[in-house]
Amino acid sequence: MNTRKLKDISVSFISLVSKGANRKTIIWKTDKNGKEDDSMKEKIKEIRIVKTDEEKRMVYGIVYSPDEVDTDGDYANAEEIEKAAHRFMVDGRAGYSVDKQHDYHPEYGYVAESWIVKEKDNLFPDDAGAWAVGIKVIDENTWEEIKKGEITGLSMAGNAHFEMEDKEFNKFFSFLKKALGMEKNNNKESEDDMDEKKVKEIVSTMIDEKTKAIEKSLSVKIDGMAKKMDESLDKIEKAYVQKQAETQTTQTQTQEKVVENDKKVSELEKSIKDLTVAFGTMTNAIISKGDNTPSNENTDEEKSVFSNVVHV
């Protein structure tokens, strides 16, 4: 697992909170250049209240333990934790750093005791190297909440720089250097030495992680391609349906025009037929009238008209 080693830790507030689940979620961080880590934003580390002293209104808890990797893969060594504890005191934050439920109003108490846990510590015998505090509660209502069990933990907030590293990879790399004779082992066994089984586990883990990353990348790409293909097919189908509708409309309009033209042709043919019949009737009437006109023989009237004509 990739881890981040915290450096230059600065604790701003130690808050009295209703639930101390000891989630081991570390504080708000910045990178080693002082730039805010946008992926983390502000986070807290909840600390269980280990002991209360009702007579003195004191509560005790561990602020930070060395080399404990939290859920975000962050940790600090004993040296950095000691520096953070000393910095907290030098900066004078002991008197105005205790707020409640992260309201950033340091008016409920103060850090009366601060120490680096030694071996066989009376309160924290299993936390050598950790930073412990004792908080004096001065607010009456807050102390009543502690007694009722409504406030059960501490929670710190602050910032730190970090360095990315992979502890398992570092061990693996060290093993390889020793195996290749690039690093002397001095025949001393340590807790960080690796055997063949451990190496195989690390290599297998690295391969599995890489395989999963590749599978995830391919899955995303395939899903993207499938989505684009579906969208393209959908567009083609819609265009086809629209074209079919347009073709059907055109065919309907053409059929209507054909019917209309056929009707006009029929009407024209009927008109021509009617005219032909009428023209025939008229022709017959003229012929019939011609048959009833006088013959070429001179009538008495014609004779009288030409009777005085002198013939030469």
KELO-782955 format. One record per residue (C-alpha): residue number from 1; y, z negated, x; residue in one letter. Coordinates in Angstrom, 1 decimal. Layout:
N
R  nr     c2     c3     c1 rest
R NUM      Y      Z      X    a
...
***
This chain:
312
R  nr     c2     c3     c1 rest
R   1    0.0    0.0    0.0    m
R   2    3.5    0.8    1.2    n
R   3    5.5   -2.3    1.8    t
R   4    9.1   -3.2    2.6    r
R   5   10.0   -5.8    5.1    k
R   6   13.1   -7.7    4.0    l
R   7   15.8   -8.6    6.6    k
R   8   19.2  -10.3    6.5    d
R   9   18.5  -12.0    3.2    i
R  10   21.4  -13.6    1.4    s
R  11   20.8  -15.8   -1.6    v
R  12   23.7  -16.1   -4.0    s
R  13   22.4  -18.2   -6.9    f
R  14   19.5  -20.4   -7.6    i
R  15   19.2  -20.6  -11.4    s
R  16   17.6  -23.2  -13.6    l
R  17   15.6  -21.1  -16.1    v
R  18   13.4  -21.7  -19.1    s
R  19   10.3  -20.1  -17.6    k
R  20    9.2  -20.2  -14.0    g
R  21    6.3  -17.8  -14.0    a
R  22    6.4  -17.3  -10.2    n
R  23    6.2  -13.5  -10.7    r
R  24    7.0  -13.1   -7.0    k
R  25    9.5  -10.4   -7.9    t
R  26   11.9  -10.4   -5.1    i
R  27   15.7  -10.2   -5.2    i
R  28   18.2   -7.4   -5.5    w
R  29   18.0   -5.3   -2.4    k
R  30   20.1   -2.9   -0.4    t
R  31   18.8   -0.5    2.3    d
R  32   19.4   -1.1    6.0    k
R  33   22.7    0.9    5.8    n
R  34   24.0   -1.4    3.1    g
R  35   23.6    1.1    0.3    k
R  36   22.4   -0.1   -3.0    e
R  37   18.8    0.6   -3.8    d
R  38   19.1    2.3   -7.2    d
R  39   15.4    2.1   -8.0    s
R  40   15.5   -1.7   -7.9    m
R  41   18.9   -2.8   -9.2    k
R  42   19.1   -6.6   -9.6    e
R  43   15.9   -8.5   -9.6    k
R  44   14.9  -12.1   -9.4    i
R  45   12.2  -14.3   -8.0    k
R  46   11.1  -17.0  -10.3    e
R  47   10.0  -20.3   -8.8    i
R  48    8.0  -23.0  -10.5    r
R  49    9.6  -26.5  -10.4    i
R  50    7.0  -28.4   -8.5    v
R  51    8.4  -31.9   -8.9    k
R  52   11.1  -33.8  -10.8    t
R  53   12.6  -37.2   -9.9    d
R  54   13.9  -38.6  -13.2    e
R  55   15.7  -41.5  -11.6    e
R  56   17.7  -39.3   -9.2    k
R  57   17.8  -36.3  -11.5    r
R  58   16.2  -34.1   -8.8    m
R  59   14.0  -31.0   -9.1    v
R  60   12.1  -29.4   -6.2    y
R  61   10.7  -25.9   -5.6    g
R  62    9.9  -23.2   -3.1    i
R  63   12.6  -20.6   -2.7    v
R  64   10.6  -18.2   -0.5    y
R  65    7.3  -18.2    1.3    s
R  66    6.6  -16.1    4.4    p
R  67    4.4  -13.0    4.4    d
R  68    3.7  -13.1    0.6    e
R  69    3.9   -9.5   -0.7    v
R  70    5.5   -9.5   -4.2    d
R  71    4.7   -7.1   -7.0    t
R  72    7.1   -4.6   -5.7    d
R  73    5.5   -4.6   -2.3    g
R  74    8.2   -6.6   -0.5    d
R  75    7.9   -9.5    1.8    y
R  76    9.7  -11.4    4.5    a
R  77    8.4  -13.2    7.6    n
R  78    9.0  -16.8    8.5    a
R  79   11.8  -15.9   10.9    e
R  80   13.8  -14.0    8.2    e
R  81   13.2  -16.8    5.6    i
R  82   14.5  -19.4    8.1    e
R  83   17.6  -17.3    8.8    k
R  84   18.2  -17.0    5.0    a
R  85   17.9  -20.8    4.5    a
R  86   20.3  -21.4    7.4    h
R  87   22.7  -18.7    6.2    r
R  88   22.8  -20.3    2.7    f
R  89   23.9  -23.6    4.2    m
R  90   26.4  -22.1    6.7    v
R  91   28.0  -20.1    4.0    d
R  92   28.6  -23.3    2.1    g
R  93   26.7  -22.1   -1.0    r
R  94   24.8  -25.4   -1.6    a
R  95   27.6  -26.9   -3.6    g
R  96   28.3  -23.9   -6.0    y
R  97   25.1  -21.9   -6.3    s
R  98   23.1  -23.6   -9.1    v
R  99   23.7  -21.9  -12.5    d
R 100   21.5  -21.8  -15.6    k
R 101   19.7  -18.9  -17.2    q
R 102   21.5  -16.6  -14.7    h
R 103   24.9  -17.1  -16.4    d
R 104   26.6  -17.2  -13.0    y
R 105   28.5  -20.4  -13.8    h
R 106   27.5  -22.8  -11.0    p
R 107   28.4  -26.0  -12.9    e
R 108   25.0  -27.6  -13.6    y
R 109   24.1  -29.1  -10.2    g
R 110   24.0  -28.4   -6.5    y
R 111   21.4  -28.0   -3.7    v
R 112   21.2  -31.6   -2.3    a
R 113   18.2  -30.9    0.0    e
R 114   17.2  -27.7    1.9    s
R 115   14.4  -27.5    4.5    w
R 116   11.8  -25.3    6.1    i
R 117    8.4  -26.7    5.2    v
R 118    6.3  -28.1    8.1    k
R 119    2.6  -28.6    8.1    e
R 120    1.4  -31.6    6.1    k
R 121    4.6  -31.6    4.0    d
R 122    4.4  -34.3    1.3    n
R 123    5.6  -31.9   -1.5    l
R 124    4.3  -28.6   -0.2    f
R 125    1.3  -29.2    2.1    p
R 126    0.1  -25.6    1.8    d
R 127    3.4  -23.8    2.3    d
R 128    4.2  -24.1    6.0    a
R 129    7.2  -21.9    7.0    g
R 130    8.5  -21.6    3.4    a
R 131   12.0  -22.5    2.3    w
R 132   12.2  -25.4   -0.1    a
R 133   15.1  -27.0   -2.0    v
R 134   15.9  -30.1   -3.9    g
R 135   18.4  -29.6   -6.7    i
R 136   20.6  -32.4   -8.0    k
R 137   21.2  -31.8  -11.8    v
R 138   24.6  -33.1  -12.9    i
R 139   24.9  -31.6  -16.3    d
R 140   23.6  -34.0  -19.1    e
R 141   22.4  -31.4  -21.5    n
R 142   20.6  -29.5  -18.7    t
R 143   18.8  -32.5  -17.6    w
R 144   17.7  -33.2  -21.2    e
R 145   16.3  -29.6  -21.3    e
R 146   14.3  -30.3  -18.2    i
R 147   12.9  -33.5  -19.6    k
R 148   11.9  -31.7  -22.8    k
R 149   10.2  -28.9  -20.8    g
R 150   12.7  -26.3  -22.0    e
R 151   13.6  -25.6  -18.4    i
R 152   10.6  -25.3  -16.1    t
R 153   11.5  -23.2  -13.2    g
R 154   14.0  -21.9  -10.7    l
R 155   15.0  -18.3  -10.1    s
R 156   16.9  -16.9   -7.2    m
R 157   19.2  -13.9   -7.0    a
R 158   20.8  -12.2   -4.0    g
R 159   20.5   -9.2   -1.7    n
R 160   18.8   -8.0    1.4    a
R 161   18.2   -5.1    3.7    h
R 162   14.7   -3.6    4.0    f
R 163   12.5   -1.5    6.2    e
R 164    9.7    0.7    4.8    m
R 165    6.3    0.2    6.4    e
R 166    2.6    0.3    5.7    d
R 167    0.9   -2.7    7.0    k
R 168   -2.6   -1.3    6.6    e
R 169   -1.6    1.9    8.3    f
R 170   -0.1    0.0   11.1    n
R 171   -3.4   -1.8   11.6    k
R 172   -5.2    1.5   11.4    f
R 173   -2.9    3.1   13.9    f
R 174   -3.3    0.2   16.3    s
R 175   -7.1    0.5   16.0    f
R 176   -6.9    4.2   16.9    l
R 177   -4.8    3.5   19.9    k
R 178   -7.2    0.9   21.1    k
R 179  -10.2    3.2   20.5    a
R 180   -8.4    6.0   22.5    l
R 181   -7.5    3.6   25.3    g
R 182   -3.8    3.9   24.6    m
R 183   -3.5    0.2   23.9    e
R 184   -5.3   -2.7   25.6    k
R 185   -7.3   -5.0   23.5    n
R 186   -7.8   -7.7   26.2    n
R 187  -11.2   -8.4   24.5    n
R 188   -9.4  -10.8   22.1    k
R 189  -10.4  -10.8   18.5    e
R 190   -7.6  -11.3   16.0    s
R 191   -7.2  -11.3   12.3    e
R 192   -5.7   -7.8   12.5    d
R 193   -8.6   -6.3   14.4    d
R 194  -10.6   -3.7   12.5    m
R 195  -14.3   -2.8   12.3    d
R 196  -15.8    0.5   11.3    e
R 197  -16.1   -0.5    7.7    k
R 198  -12.4   -1.4    7.5    k
R 199  -11.5    1.9    9.0    v
R 200  -13.6    3.8    6.5    k
R 201  -12.0    1.9    3.7    e
R 202   -8.5    2.7    4.9    i
R 203   -9.4    6.4    5.4    v
R 204  -11.0    6.5    2.0    s
R 205   -8.0    4.9    0.4    t
R 206   -5.6    7.3    2.1    m
R 207   -7.7   10.3    1.0    i
R 208   -8.0    8.9   -2.5    d
R 209   -4.2    8.4   -2.7    e
R 210   -3.5   11.9   -1.3    k
R 211   -6.1   13.4   -3.7    t
R 212   -4.5   11.6   -6.7    k
R 213   -1.0   12.7   -5.6    a
R 214   -2.2   16.4   -5.4    i
R 215   -4.0   16.1   -8.7    e
R 216   -0.9   14.7  -10.3    k
R 217    1.3   17.4   -8.8    s
R 218   -1.2   20.1  -10.0    l
R 219   -1.4   18.6  -13.4    s
R 220    2.4   18.6  -13.8    v
R 221    2.6   22.2  -12.6    k
R 222   -0.3   23.3  -14.9    i
R 223    1.2   21.5  -17.8    d
R 224    4.6   23.2  -17.1    g
R 225    2.9   26.6  -16.8    m
R 226    1.0   26.0  -20.1    a
R 227    4.1   25.0  -21.8    k
R 228    6.0   28.1  -20.7    k
R 229    3.0   30.3  -21.7    m
R 230    2.9   28.7  -25.1    d
R 231    6.6   29.3  -25.5    e
R 232    6.3   32.9  -24.4    s
R 233    3.4   33.5  -26.9    l
R 234    5.3   31.8  -29.6    d
R 235    8.3   34.2  -28.9    k
R 236    6.0   37.2  -28.9    i
R 237    4.4   36.2  -32.2    e
R 238    7.7   35.6  -33.8    k
R 239    9.0   39.0  -32.6    a
R 240    5.8   40.7  -33.9    y
R 241    6.2   39.0  -37.3    v
R 242    9.8   40.0  -37.5    q
R 243    9.0   43.6  -36.5    k
R 244    6.3   43.7  -39.1    q
R 245    8.7   42.5  -41.7    a
R 246   11.3   45.1  -40.7    e
R 247    8.7   47.8  -40.8    t
R 248    7.5   46.8  -44.2    q
R 249   11.1   46.7  -45.4    t
R 250   11.7   50.2  -44.0    t
R 251    8.5   51.5  -45.6    q
R 252    9.6   50.1  -49.0    t
R 253   13.0   51.6  -48.7    q
R 254   11.5   55.0  -47.7    t
R 255    9.1   54.9  -50.7    q
R 256   11.9   54.1  -53.0    e
R 257   13.9   57.0  -51.7    k
R 258   10.8   59.3  -52.1    v
R 259   10.4   58.2  -55.7    v
R 260   14.1   58.7  -56.3    e
R 261   14.0   62.2  -54.8    n
R 262   10.9   63.1  -56.8    d
R 263   12.8   62.0  -59.9    k
R 264   15.8   64.2  -59.0    k
R 265   13.6   67.2  -58.3    v
R 266   11.9   66.7  -61.7    s
R 267   15.2   66.5  -63.4    e
R 268   16.4   69.7  -61.6    l
R 269   13.2   71.6  -62.4    e
R 270   13.7   70.6  -66.1    k
R 271   17.3   71.8  -66.0    s
R 272   16.3   75.1  -64.4    i
R 273   13.6   75.5  -67.1    k
R 274   16.1   74.7  -69.8    d
R 275   18.6   77.3  -68.4    l
R 276   15.9   79.9  -68.1    t
R 277   14.9   79.4  -71.7    v
R 278   18.5   79.6  -72.8    a
R 279   19.2   82.7  -70.7    f
R 280   16.1   84.4  -72.2    g
R 281   17.3   83.5  -75.7    t
R 282   20.7   84.9  -75.0    m
R 283   19.2   88.1  -73.5    t
R 284   17.1   88.6  -76.6    n
R 285   20.0   88.1  -78.8    a
R 286   22.1   90.8  -77.0    i
R 287   19.2   93.2  -77.1    i
R 288   18.7   92.6  -80.8    s
R 289   22.4   93.2  -81.4    k
R 290   22.2   96.5  -79.5    g
R 291   19.5   97.8  -81.7    d
R 292   21.8   97.5  -84.8    n
R 293   24.8   99.7  -83.5    t
R 294   25.6  103.2  -85.2    p
R 295   23.7  106.3  -84.0    s
R 296   25.4  109.4  -82.2    n
R 297   25.7  111.3  -85.5    e
R 298   29.4  111.7  -86.6    n
R 299   30.3  109.7  -89.6    t
R 300   32.8  111.0  -92.2    d
R 301   35.5  109.0  -90.6    e
R 302   34.8  110.5  -87.2    e
R 303   34.9  113.9  -88.8    k
R 304   38.2  113.3  -90.2    s
R 305   39.5  112.2  -86.9    v
R 306   38.5  115.4  -85.1    f
R 307   39.0  117.8  -87.9    s
R 308   42.4  118.9  -86.7    n
R 309   41.4  119.4  -83.2    v
R 310   41.9  123.0  -81.9    v
R 311   39.0  124.3  -80.1    h
R 312   39.7  126.7  -77.2    v
***
